[in-house]
């Protein structure tokens, strides 16, 4: 048994998660001091994400060799992301109005404490308009995007760099490509070393959160949390499952294949740490490197299915809790604005609350102070939100590869059927 635990990261993370809850409930003050374990692990991961994304996107574009094909794959990818994101946003609206999670709370907004909210509303101003959002994608300097860790800016640089590689003589581009490939291997090895610390990160994060908020925080807004969890499960099994079935694969076998990675995301509420492993496993399914290298990093910014569900569900929850009636015009505005604000949320500190604040600012009748209601449960919601985002991007990669005939279906089925 010990040998099995020692060799299985999945079991280690699950045990750490359970221990974190026990320690958080039993040793309150001690658990609050464990916060640096979780924060440190996430910080180690985030320092590598920008250069890894740059490398895999450049290599993906260069591996395609054909600018027209790369453009076609990119266009199909963005189209797929927009369609599925729209479905997720509309699902959030539908669930909010059918199950009414905020109705009956009768919150008096004048009594809400806004001291914890200023950070999020300040960041929201940077993305509150379409023009600001577009201009924000352009970094001030070439290296500024990497130091700030802004994934959208890194994507822009990587796409320009990759396309430029295809336009210069082969003898030069191949040397640059070999250097980037070697550098990416080193980064992946670094990430592999950091991932071994995942159980510690999960233990610290879960213990701190349990001690700070207690299990009562789940009861306080429990209906919303449970409703969001169930909505994400339905979205994954029904919507993504149906999409994956069109590509000839089974969603349950697919989820089992990625169980190690999902367990890490479950404990840390972040999908950054598993980027290299996810890409490696997708290649093992018989998907071409160029497709994996283009779809996954792009999806981390443009295809946030779990986040999209939460965005519309959260906005309407706040409206219901504060007894504010939204018109059809308001709902349409929320949907259209959410299609923009949901992009690039990845990499922004406290991204969910920041983007919610930006979306709320578009509807004058919705009070941004209502975000205070969600502060205590954001971490719990973030667990499933991150898992859903990750699953959505993995499914997207398979679908795009299926469309482009860049996947070996026989190999994919054989890998998923292995016990």
SEFI-762213 format. One line per 5 residues: number of its first residue (from 1); their letters; for each residue x, y, z of N, C-alpha, C. Coordinates in steps of 0.001 Angstrom, whole numbers. Each point is the difference from the previous one (the first is absolute). Layout:
BEGIN
NUM	a	X/Y/Z/X/Y/Z/X/Y/Z ~ ...
END
This chain:
BEGIN
1	xxxxx	828/-1212/0/-828/1212/0/865/1266/0 ~ 1024/11/859/898/1156/68/682/245/-1336 ~ 396/-1086/-673/667/109/-1296/-941/615/-1038 ~ -1286/-384/91/-995/529/-938/-197/1495/217 ~ -58/405/1275/-143/1424/319/1228/784/-456
6	xxxxx	1163/-593/219/1259/656/-356/107/252/-1495 ~ -572/-905/-805/123/101/-1452/-1164/742/-650 ~ -1060/289/761/-1191/640/-570/-175/1418/525 ~ 186/982/-873/-195/1397/372/-1471/252/333 ~ -889/-683/-702/-1429/145/243/-345/-344/1453
11	xxxxx	493/-1133/486/-268/-421/1379/636/957/998 ~ 1209/463/-305/685/932/893/-800/1297/162 ~ -542/501/-1117/-764/1247/35/-1311/-194/763 ~ -674/-1129/-227/-1259/-276/701/243/-101/1510 ~ 1070/-707/393/332/-120/1428/320/1371/594
16	xxxxx	755/821/-763/341/1349/462/-1255/852/162 ~ -952/-162/-905/-1241/764/57/-794/-360/1267 ~ -102/-1304/272/-725/-464/1188/707/487/1275 ~ 1334/-130/34/768/464/1156/-166/1503/201 ~ -39/734/-1113/-177/1447/78/-1302/380/671
21	xxxxx	-1080/-703/-346/-1301/267/620/36/-318/1495 ~ 585/-1160/342/81/-424/1405/821/996/819 ~ 1164/372/-519/876/941/710/-668/1366/118 ~ -661/432/-1074/-670/1292/11/-1097/82/1033 ~ -717/-1106/210/-1080/-32/990/518/-174/1424
26	xxxxx	1143/-686/131/507/-354/1340/993/1002/566 ~ 798/613/-860/1063/907/467/-112/1331/-738 ~ -891/854/488/-348/1237/-705/1196/917/-225 ~ 677/416/1078/1107/956/-127/1159/-571/-796 ~ 311/-1261/263/1088/-650/-730/-312/-51/-1505
31	xxxxx	-1242/-282/-340/-399/-114/-1403/105/1325/-739 ~ -296/1085/716/100/1321/-632/1441/303/-401 ~ 955/-575/723/1418/203/-315/483/-884/-1148 ~ -870/-889/-497/383/-884/-1107/-280/624/-1369 ~ -559/1190/13/-336/667/-1270/1189/118/-956
36	xxxxx	1224/305/498/1147/110/-925/290/-1266/-806 ~ -389/-1171/532/213/-1240/-759/-788/22/-1304 ~ -1268/364/87/-829/74/-1196/407/1147/-904 ~ 224/1179/587/387/1172/-797/1346/-209/-682 ~ 943/-609/735/1328/-242/-561/-50/-954/-1175
41	xxxxx	-817/-1051/126/-128/-971/-1094/-573/662/-1249 ~ -1059/790/174/-611/683/-1138/983/997/-626 ~ 771/693/835/982/977/-514/1087/-693/-821 ~ 454/-1167/477/991/-766/-760/-533/-390/-1368 ~ -1278/-371/-44/-625/-384/-1264/-108/1203/-930
46	xxxxx	-502/1111/538/-259/1175/-829/1272/580/-618 ~ 1140/-167/669/1230/583/-546/418/-690/-1292 ~ -505/-1225/-246/382/-748/-1201/-1037/56/-1108 ~ -1233/419/303/-1078/-94/-976/257/849/-1243 ~ 403/1263/188/204/892/-1152/1046/-546/-976
51	xxxxx	1225/-373/458/969/-544/-957/-434/-1335/-608 ~ -716/-830/769/-473/-1274/-552/-1016/242/-1111 ~ -945/905/240/-1009/323/-1018/666/546/-1251 ~ 981/882/173/723/547/-1148/647/-1118/-816 ~ 688/-907/673/709/-1072/-696/-953/-924/-756
56	xxxxx	-1067/-439/660/-887/-980/-635/-780/613/-1161 ~ -379/1282/106/-720/642/-1104/927/206/-1193 ~ 1208/473/243/970/197/-1092/306/-1328/-689 ~ 257/-1039/797/300/-1311/-576/-1211/-581/-727 ~ -1204/281/510/-1214/-466/-659/-190/644/-1354
61	xxxxx	224/1312/-71/-123/723/-1272/1084/-452/-974 ~ 1224/-109/491/1104/-416/-865/-196/-1443/-475 ~ -541/-834/881/-230/-1399/-367/-1049/-161/-1078 ~ -940/947/-87/-1020/-64/-1044/611/225/-1372 ~ 1086/776/-49/770/251/-1238/-769/791/-1054
66	xxxxx	-1292/-9/73/-840/642/-1006/-809/1108/667 ~ 280/1245/-377/-688/1132/611/-1501/-69/-253 ~ -386/-441/-1206/-1424/-92/-324/-693/-1025/890 ~ 668/-1149/185/-592/-1041/850/-79/488/1439 ~ 1064/660/443/11/516/1363/-1116/1013/199
71	xxxxx	-200/860/-1007/-1073/985/64/-1370/-651/23 ~ -149/-1068/-790/-1279/-715/-52/-299/-676/1333 ~ 1028/-644/573/-168/-653/1302/-315/1047/1069 ~ 708/1132/-48/-242/1067/963/-1413/543/-92 ~ -495/196/-1227/-1351/516/-199/-1045/-982/532
76	xxxxx	195/-1280/-281/-935/-1026/484/30/-80/1526 ~ 1188/162/547/153/-57/1456/-762/1140/668 ~ 182/1232/-502/-688/1159/570/-1510/-145/-167 ~ -442/-494/-1172/-1431/-197/-238/-574/-1004/1006 ~ 702/-1104/201/-444/-1021/955/-80/600/1409
81	xxxxx	1045/741/380/28/611/1335/-1207/920/205 ~ -303/825/-1003/-1099/950/131/-1347/-712/131 ~ -196/-1041/-800/-1274/-741/49/-186/-665/1357 ~ 1023/-717/474/-112/-725/1263/-73/968/1182 ~ 753/1094/-57/-64/1004/1061/-1394/617/85
86	xxxxx	-609/265/-1166/-1353/555/-30/-992/-975/635 ~ 147/-1292/-304/-865/-1017/610/158/14/1518 ~ 1247/98/475/267/21/1445/-612/1235/658 ~ 133/1159/-644/-568/1237/542/-1521/-84/69 ~ -617/-532/-1062/-1461/-125/-29/-484/-1037/1007
91	xxxxx	794/-1036/212/-356/-1010/999/-21/622/1396 ~ 975/868/280/40/692/1290/-1236/861/220 ~ -444/702/-1054/-1208/828/90/-1228/-872/240 ~ -107/-1094/-779/-1163/-891/104/-106/-605/1401 ~ 1120/-486/531/8/-621/1325/-378/1017/1071
96	xxxxx	512/1230/-131/-301/1045/990/-1491/310/47 ~ -647/43/-1170/-1423/343/-32/-904/-1183/319 ~ 458/-1204/-273/-816/-1177/314/46/-317/1490 ~ 1202/44/588/159/-423/1394/80/1156/1002 ~ 175/1229/-510/-69/1218/826/821/-89/1307
101	xxxxx	1320/-158/-81/817/-167/1211/37/1223/907 ~ -251/1204/-538/99/1210/818/-1330/499/531 ~ -1090/-566/-509/-1330/457/417/-240/-332/1466 ~ -491/994/750/-311/-221/1411/1074/473/959 ~ 1194/374/-542/1062/473/895/-283/1406/513
106	xxxxx	-656/828/-851/-412/1356/409/1143/789/632 ~ 1103/79/-720/1193/689/498/-176/1517/-75 ~ 334/678/1059/36/1461/15/1422/425/-361 ~ 176/523/-1218/1353/295/-496/701/1076/827 ~ -755/804/715/628/1054/814/725/-566/1209
111	xxxxx	-304/-1265/341/616/-620/1170/1172/-911/-355 ~ 316/-85/-1288/1118/-844/-411/1318/721/206 ~ 1013/-720/454/1330/572/276/839/-63/-1270 ~ 434/1150/-495/710/61/-1279/1520/30/136 ~ 524/-135/1209/1451/187/186/817/-1061/-743
116	xxxxx	-554/-1219/-159/732/-1058/-700/-210/48/-1499 ~ -830/944/-457/-398/-13/-1411/796/960/-864 ~ 665/975/604/651/1060/-761/1034/-535/-977 ~ 747/-1017/403/1041/-573/-874/-588/-496/-1304 ~ -1138/-680/86/-600/-605/-1186/-635/1046/-907
121	xxxxx	-670/1005/583/-649/1012/-815/1021/890/-704 ~ 1146/224/645/1064/793/-633/547/-728/-1220 ~ 251/-1300/137/501/-773/-1136/-1026/-81/-1117 ~ -1271/22/373/-1070/-135/-995/-31/1186/-960 ~ 428/1196/459/-20/1177/-861/870/-192/-1245
126	xxxxx	1040/-827/130/924/-199/-1125/-635/-782/-1138 ~ -1101/-726/279/-608/-825/-1045/-1487/309/-163 ~ -416/1177/447/-1421/321/-9/-519/401/-1370 ~ 870/329/-952/-454/348/-1343/745/-819/-1036 ~ -639/-144/-1162/602/-821/-1061/1328/554/-485
131	xxxxx	85/1347/-159/1238/588/-500/1145/-189/989 ~ -291/168/1293/1033/-207/1022/471/-1450/-3 ~ -955/-902/-184/326/-1425/-18/952/-323/-1150 ~ -300/537/-1192/837/-267/-1181/1386/609/175 ~ 42/1250/476/1292/661/195/834/-697/1066
136	xxxxx	-677/-611/981/706/-691/1075/739/-1230/-520 ~ -469/-558/-1122/645/-1190/-567/1401/332/-508 ~ 207/1256/-387/1301/420/-530/920/374/1156 ~ 1108/-734/204/905/304/1123/779/1285/-254 ~ 392/646/1067/779/1237/-128/1392/-288/-528
141	xxxxx	581/-1126/393/1308/-422/-512/-62/-1477/-344 ~ 972/-485/-746/27/-1397/-423/54/-943/1188 ~ 777/389/1010/179/-869/1163/-981/326/1128 ~ -736/1118/-158/-954/390/1034/-1089/-1041/208 ~ -418/-643/-1097/-1049/-1014/97/446/-1173/867
146	xxxxx	1279/-352/-91/524/-1138/763/169/359/1478 ~ 450/1218/265/188/395/1395/-1332/204/714 ~ -1035/450/-765/-1323/209/592/-814/-1290/49 ~ 424/-986/-801/-727/-1270/-22/-1353/91/-679 ~ -173/966/-912/-1273/168/-701/-42/-970/-1188
151	xxxxx	-866/-1016/77/-10/-1058/-1001/-444/497/-1366 ~ -980/917/-53/-434/516/-1296/1135/735/-718 ~ 780/772/744/1130/704/-595/1070/-980/-470 ~ 236/-1035/786/971/-1025/-384/-465/-715/-1266 ~ -1298/-273/-105/-552/-644/-1192/228/856/-1246
156	xxxxx	-226/1305/129/211/908/-1132/1447/-56/-477 ~ 928/85/953/1426/-49/-358/355/-1344/-629 ~ -519/-1087/583/312/-1348/-504/-516/-196/-1415 ~ -1211/488/-282/-574/-151/-1347/824/787/-1020 ~ 337/1234/348/819/822/-906/1372/-644/-224
161	xxxxx	592/-528/1073/1318/-627/-72/-69/-1270/-851 ~ -1020/-823/232/-133/-1255/-741/-214/225/-1481 ~ -878/944/-346/-247/318/-1412/1260/557/-651 ~ 717/845/724/1242/574/-536/1043/-1079/-257 ~ 41/-1017/852/924/-1120/-218/-251/-693/-1331
166	xxxxx	-1284/-100/-374/-349/-664/-1262/362/847/-1215 ~ 229/1295/234/260/917/-1120/1488/235/-263 ~ 876/-478/911/1436/191/-200/611/-1276/-578 ~ 1208/82/-558/638/-1188/-598/82/-1174/971 ~ -136/-1199/-546/-68/-1221/797/1235/-203/870
171	xxxxx	1189/349/-510/1227/-257/754/52/807/1292 ~ -659/1165/9/-37/815/1215/-1141/-439/924 ~ -1161/-213/-603/-1181/-339/810/165/-1339/721 ~ 683/-965/-657/175/-1314/623/901/88/1233 ~ 1007/887/-60/895/184/1146/-763/606/1180
176	xxxxx	-806/1019/-310/-791/642/1049/-986/-995/596 ~ -638/-793/-866/-988/-974/447/639/-1067/904 ~ 1189/-468/-374/705/-1001/809/340/563/1389 ~ 374/1275/24/330/643/1287/-1234/106/884 ~ -1130/414/-608/-1239/125/764/-465/-1363/485
181	xxxxx	165/-1022/-849/-408/-1354/381/820/-498/1188 ~ 1301/255/-28/870/-409/1112/-367/760/1271 ~ -282/1303/-158/-380/819/1151/-1313/-489/609 ~ -956/-373/-866/-1294/-480/496/147/-1318/752 ~ 929/-844/-435/243/-1258/710/482/256/1422
186	xxxxx	872/996/131/498/367/1332/-1145/520/865 ~ -864/839/-594/-1141/552/742/-944/-1113/454 ~ -223/-983/-876/-889/-1113/347/589/-839/1141 ~ 1313/-159/-17/652/-741/1092/-133/775/1315 ~ 161/1322/-86/-179/839/1187/-1416/-142/549
191	xxxxx	-985/23/-909/-1383/-140/429/-228/-1368/635 ~ 640/-1029/-551/-118/-1344/559/510/-72/1426 ~ 1097/706/271/541/38/1361/-948/729/951 ~ -585/1101/-494/-914/778/839/-1269/-793/305 ~ -479/-771/-983/-1238/-754/171/116/-1011/1136
196	xxxxx	1200/-459/283/186/-948/1106/-383/628/1346 ~ -33/1340/10/-376/710/1242/-1513/217/92 ~ -749/-500/-982/-1450/228/-34/-702/-423/1286 ~ 300/-1176/574/-679/-377/1250/200/1023/1118 ~ 1212/563/107/252/1024/1022/-824/1264/-265
201	xxxxx	-34/396/-1282/-773/1173/-374/-1481/-182/294 ~ -517/-1189/-313/-1408/-302/251/-284/-1/1502 ~ 881/-627/774/-166/-67/1451/-90/1398/605 ~ 949/865/-357/22/1352/549/-1204/815/-417 ~ -366/-103/-1280/-1116/785/-531/-1329/-408/623
206	xxxxx	-243/-1318/75/-1271/-502/538/-96/248/1509 ~ 1100/-217/726/-11/223/1448/-289/1468/321 ~ 654/902/-705/-210/1434/228/-1444/403/-303 ~ -509/-459/-1160/-1348/392/-405/-1048/-544/961 ~ 182/-1258/427/-948/-604/935/24/737/1345
211	xxxxx	1207/360/477/121/693/1282/-571/1415/-61 ~ 212/673/-1114/-442/1390/-112/-1514/116/-149 ~ -562/-827/-888/-1424/128/-286/-862/-1025/741 ~ 615/-1159/335/-767/-1050/666/-1011/-622/-942 ~ -593/-1068/433/-994/-670/-838/-1284/815/-93
216	xxxxx	-165/971/916/-1201/821/-41/-70/852/-1264 ~ 1180/312/-566/8/828/-1206/-679/-721/-1153 ~ 88/-1337/23/-709/-771/-1017/-1506/26/262 ~ -382/76/1282/-1416/24/342/-605/1374/-293 ~ 789/1041/236/-469/1378/-174/-515/239/-1415
221	xxxxx	760/-371/-974/-401/153/-1401/-2/-1376/-673 ~ -365/-985/802/99/-1386/-466/-810/-299/-1237 ~ -1171/601/-97/-852/-268/-1160/692/416/-1290 ~ 618/1190/31/699/484/-1197/1168/-910/-348 ~ 777/-391/1019/1168/-860/-232/-420/-1343/-593
226	xxxxx	-996/-644/621/-468/-1306/-481/-595/122/-1393 ~ -749/1073/-232/-610/223/-1315/1069/161/-1075 ~ 1045/742/328/1095/182/-964/706/-1324/-279 ~ 258/-771/1055/642/-1305/-175/-818/-893/-928 ~ -1313/-81/259/-861/-860/-804/-85/498/-1444
231	xxxxx	-31/1309/-180/-52/576/-1349/1254/-353/-790 ~ 1153/86/656/1261/-344/-661/48/-1490/-367 ~ -513/-844/907/-31/-1443/-280/-882/-283/-1212 ~ -1177/638/-40/-898/-169/-1149/660/499/-1277 ~ 669/1152/98/671/570/-1174/1071/-961/-529
236	xxxxx	803/-551/914/1076/-907/-410/-562/-1288/-588 ~ -943/-621/715/-515/-1306/-424/-888/106/-1235 ~ -911/976/-8/-970/100/-1094/557/782/-1195 ~ 417/1256/249/453/847/-1115/1345/-472/-541 ~ 1022/-20/864/1320/-412/-469/18/-1481/-359
241	xxxxx	-775/-817/739/-90/-1424/-323/-556/-241/-1385 ~ -1035/765/-369/-599/-127/-1336/975/455/-1087 ~ 701/1090/282/985/502/-970/1117/-1024/-196 ~ 473/-575/1120/1080/-989/-78/-464/-1264/-713 ~ -1272/-362/187/-542/-1197/-659/15/146/-1508
246	xxxxx	-209/1240/-479/61/255/-1443/1403/-262/-546 ~ 994/119/895/1382/-287/-388/346/-1469/250 ~ -977/-785/468/190/-1442/153/567/-449/1334 ~ 0/884/1032/576/-366/1288/-1042/109/1113 ~ 236/-734/1092/-907/-46/1135/459/960/1093
251	xxxxx	-913/841/488/366/1034/966/484/-589/1323 ~ -586/-1114/445/378/-577/1297/1400/-618/-50 ~ 330/-660/-1100/1358/-530/-174/992/1151/-123 ~ -459/1068/-643/830/1192/-196/340/632/1350 ~ -999/131/870/218/577/1330/909/-884/849
256	xxxxx	-184/-1305/-101/847/-926/750/1461/94/-431 ~ 191/251/-1280/1358/117/-560/747/1188/615 ~ -749/1067/323/614/1222/542/-207/136/1511 ~ -263/-1100/697/-343/85/1418/1136/562/858 ~ 1255/-299/-315/1116/536/779/38/1523/-69
261	xxxxx	-146/510/-1218/46/1448/-205/-1206/680/657 ~ -1174/-614/-126/-1206/575/592/80/12/1521 ~ 682/-992/575/128/-36/1462/860/1158/503 ~ 1030/368/-772/847/1138/374/-797/1298/-100 ~ -767/136/-1077/-838/1183/-173/-1044/68/1108
266	xxxxx	-529/-1158/395/-994/-78/1064/556/539/1317 ~ 1271/-252/251/609/429/1253/517/1421/0 ~ 362/516/-1182/614/1329/-64/-901/1066/-619 ~ -1102/-436/-625/-924/912/-690/710/773/-1111 ~ 1023/-618/-584/754/622/-1099/412/-1066/-1000
271	xxxxx	-183/295/-1280/366/-969/-1038/1388/271/-585 ~ 652/1060/469/1328/341/-522/1011/-1135/185 ~ -59/-630/1160/1039/-962/362/37/-1231/-878 ~ -1102/-289/-691/-56/-1255/-761/119/216/-1505 ~ 340/1198/-426/103/289/-1438/927/-960/-743
276	xxxxx	1240/-212/466/884/-919/-741/-521/-1441/-41 ~ -532/-492/1134/-496/-1380/30/-1209/-175/-917 ~ -873/987/-27/-1184/-54/-857/422/-101/-1470 ~ 954/834/-391/462/-6/-1387/659/-1328/-354 ~ 761/-534/927/664/-1289/-221/-1025/-1113/-189
281	xxxxx	-1046/1/841/-1019/-1043/-89/-839/136/-1276 ~ -241/1218/-440/-749/198/-1240/805/-492/-1198 ~ 1299/221/32/855/-546/-1069/-25/-1525/18 ~ -48/-575/1206/-31/-1458/124/-1280/-592/-585 ~ -1045/840/-142/-1245/-457/-623/107/-39/-1516
286	xxxxx	1155/422/-513/199/-19/-1446/-331/1311/-675 ~ -31/1099/776/-261/1326/-565/1320/660/-365 ~ 55/631/-1160/1238/615/-471/454/1126/933 ~ 1311/135/124/592/1030/856/-483/1398/-363 ~ -113/268/-1312/-367/1345/-444/-1394/383/479
291	xxxxx	-923/-958/-1/-1372/276/448/-52/195/1508 ~ 671/-882/741/45/123/1456/642/1317/399 ~ 1106/334/-653/752/1207/331/-734/1285/-302 ~ -984/-62/-901/-757/1198/-340/-1287/116/817 ~ -718/-1116/161/-1331/43/619/67/180/1516
296	xxxxx	826/-802/686/14/36/1468/408/1369/560 ~ 1132/579/-408/363/1314/570/-1029/1081/-332 ~ -561/-47/-1211/-1025/975/-377/-1246/-185/841 ~ -348/-1265/244/-1175/-304/805/103/490/1425 ~ 1220/73/534/199/466/1370/-483/1440/168
301	xxxxx	-74/751/-1093/-494/1371/83/-1373/182/-641 ~ -279/-776/-1052/-1209/236/-782/-1114/-1013/232 ~ 271/-1093/696/-1012/-1039/144/-157/-395/1470 ~ -637/877/770/-171/-220/1428/-1464/-349/277 ~ -348/-1253/-236/-1404/-423/80/-550/111/1417
306	xxxxx	744/-520/978/-452/69/1385/-127/1439/465 ~ 941/822/-389/-31/1409/362/-1202/694/-629 ~ -330/-351/-1243/-1124/622/-706/-1326/-319/684 ~ -155/-1258/433/-1216/-385/731/-128/837/1270 ~ 1112/120/727/-1/743/1271/-251/1484/-216
311	xxxxx	477/539/-1115/-104/1431/-258/-1466/430/-72 ~ -795/-659/-834/-1411/388/-123/-813/-446/1213 ~ 309/-1174/534/-704/-478/1198/247/942/1175 ~ 1260/449/163/356/891/1097/-652/1367/-117 ~ -38/554/-1216/-599/1321/-211/-1487/-33/340
316	xxxxx	-701/-1025/-489/-1448/-81/251/-275/-343/1461 ~ 872/-784/619/-133/-299/1430/34/1284/818 ~ 940/890/-319/113/1272/722/-1261/837/-195 ~ -508/21/-1238/-1223/754/-291/-1169/-556/809 ~ -132/-1321/49/-1095/-626/744/138/256/1505
321	xxxxx	1225/-105/511/231/193/1443/-323/1425/429 ~ 202/949/-909/-247/1411/327/-1365/477/-495 ~ -839/-968/-430/-1373/312/-454/-22/993/-1158 ~ 881/-221/-978/60/867/-1182/-486/-787/-1208 ~ -1026/527/-679/-537/-658/-1188/809/412/-1226
326	xxxxx	429/-990/-763/763/260/-1221/-910/-121/-1220 ~ 92/972/-891/-796/-35/-1226/675/-901/-1028 ~ -720/-302/-1062/585/-799/-1079/1194/721/-615 ~ -81/1328/-54/1118/807/-509/1228/-169/892 ~ -235/-21/1313/1104/-191/948/654/-1371/-199
331	xxxxx	-839/-1029/-163/519/-1363/-182/818/-104/-1280 ~ -486/628/-1060/726/-22/-1268/1335/723/140 ~ -16/1122/726/1237/765/228/992/-828/812 ~ -488/-691/1031/866/-856/824/631/-1093/-857 ~ -826/-610/-878/495/-1079/-860/1074/498/-951
336	xxxxx	-261/1137/-660/950/528/-983/1292/474/661 ~ -142/684/1138/1183/490/715/813/-1175/536 ~ -696/-1025/478/683/-1175/556/828/-725/-1059 ~ -460/42/-1247/760/-639/-1081/1373/648/-159 ~ 75/1302/341/1281/713/-79/780/-138/1301
341	xxxxx	-666/280/1125/712/38/1278/496/-1374/437 ~ -658/-1070/-471/430/-1346/394/1319/-388/-647 ~ 400/722/-1038/1264/-295/-677/1153/651/761 ~ 1035/-746/212/1177/567/646/-99/91/1495 ~ -1038/-640/578/-103/19/1458/1145/-753/645
346	xxxxx	521/-978/-717/1102/-803/520/1226/875/220 ~ 590/-119/1153/1219/759/291/-247/1269/795 ~ -1286/423/99/-322/1181/796/-221/-437/1440 ~ 694/616/971/-216/-371/1405/-1462/182/388 ~ -596/-1015/640/-1406/56/362/-888/172/-1214
351	xxxxx	351/-702/-1103/-612/232/-1309/-1519/-43/9 ~ -587/-990/679/-1457/-140/-45/-683/1251/540 ~ 445/490/1157/-622/1174/607/312/1272/-783 ~ 1191/47/-614/362/1160/-818/-920/102/-1215 ~ -172/-1134/-695/-832/3/-1205/-1469/212/360
356	xxxxx	-441/-560/1122/-1369/254/463/-223/1494/254 ~ 1001/639/622/-102/1441/268/-86/788/-1301 ~ 795/-408/-992/-20/685/-1297/-1350/-176/-689 ~ -573/-1192/106/-1292/-280/-632/-1125/764/702 ~ 44/26/1327/-1018/721/767/-9/1496/-333
361	xxxxx	1176/539/-307/106/1449/-247/-762/434/-1249 ~ -316/-971/-877/-703/326/-1244/-1490/248/254 ~ -547/-633/1040/-1416/163/336/-107/927/1223 ~ -388/1258/-183/-19/978/1104/-817/-439/1212 ~ -1050/-770/-226/-867/-386/1123/617/-1086/881
366	xxxxx	1044/-674/-499/638/-1069/779/1110/573/878 ~ -57/-211/1299/1023/555/905/1258/-873/31 ~ 1153/601/-263/1254/-759/75/251/-501/1415 ~ -565/692/979/178/-393/1395/-583/-1396/249 ~ -893/-428/-885/-590/-1328/131/1012/-1121/-90
371	xxxxx	1183/290/-540/1067/-1009/-97/453/-485/1374 ~ -250/819/1015/373/-396/1366/-673/-1326/362 ~ -1183/-217/-545/-739/-1234/286/758/-1239/-454 ~ 835/153/-1037/667/-1154/-587/1427/-202/504 ~ 508/967/774/1396/-78/432/306/-1273/788
376	xxxxx	-895/-374/903/297/-1119/894/-33/-1351/-686 ~ -717/-101/-1134/-115/-1312/-656/753/-56/-1319 ~ 719/1055/-349/674/22/-1300/1021/-1126/-134 ~ 711/-322/1089/995/-1073/-87/-669/-1341/-270 ~ -1118/-265/687/-707/-1267/-179/-553/-120/-1416
381	xxxxx	-546/1085/-520/-509/5/-1362/1151/-130/-989 ~ 1153/601/347/1164/-33/-885/525/-1394/-275 ~ -220/-937/926/462/-1373/-180/-616/-625/-1246 ~ -1341/8/-46/-705/-614/-1128/92/877/-1237 ~ 70/1312/204/159/922/-1131/1278/-324/-772
386	xxxxx	1103/-189/706/1274/-311/-650/-26/-1379/-667 ~ -618/-969/663/-103/-1351/-580/-793/28/-1305 ~ -1108/744/9/-844/90/-1201/738/698/-1132 ~ 737/1065/337/816/681/-1013/985/-967/-648 ~ 663/-787/833/1020/-928/-488/-613/-1074/-903
391	xxxxx	-1098/-596/452/-660/-1043/-801/-462/579/-1336 ~ -544/1219/33/-458/642/-1225/1102/194/-1013 ~ 1194/363/468/1126/202/-914/529/-1317/-561 ~ -30/-1044/813/428/-1317/-489/-953/-522/-1069 ~ -1303/170/237/-1002/-411/-989/161/826/-1273
396	xxxxx	244/1297/152/176/875/-1165/1163/-473/-870 ~ 1084/-409/630/1169/-482/-751/-342/-1239/-818 ~ -737/-920/606/-405/-1215/-715/-905/343/-1183 ~ -952/913/228/-958/364/-1056/703/677/-1170 ~ 869/965/290/735/690/-1070/878/-997/-754
401	xxxxx	651/-903/720/832/-1032/-646/-854/-914/-864 ~ -1211/-307/458/-930/-834/-776/-402/705/-1289 ~ -314/1281/99/-366/770/-1198/1137/46/-1010 ~ 1225/166/505/1165/156/-877/660/-1327/-358 ~ -603/-1116/487/583/-1334/-226/1437/-80/527
406	xxxxx	192/637/1160/1308/24/652/53/-934/1214 ~ -925/-960/50/-32/-939/1116/-94/-1429/-515 ~ 726/-886/626/-60/-1431/-305/-1079/-602/909 ~ -1194/-191/-541/-1133/-458/808/238/-1379/615 ~ 643/-867/-750/273/-1348/518/909/63/1222
411	xxxxx	1023/859/-89/915/163/1129/-713/631/1194 ~ -850/996/-258/-726/680/1070/-899/-981/755 ~ -744/-813/-735/-903/-974/632/776/-1047/772 ~ 1137/-417/-564/827/-1012/678/554/519/1320 ~ 431/1273/-7/545/610/1215/-1079/152/1070
416	xxxx	-1189/478/-417/-1085/201/959/-569/-1308/535 ~ 119/-1077/-764/-529/-1297/433/924/-730/958 ~ 1233/463/119/953/-661/907/-447/171/1437 ~ 137/-1073/798/-385/60/1396/1024/780/797
END
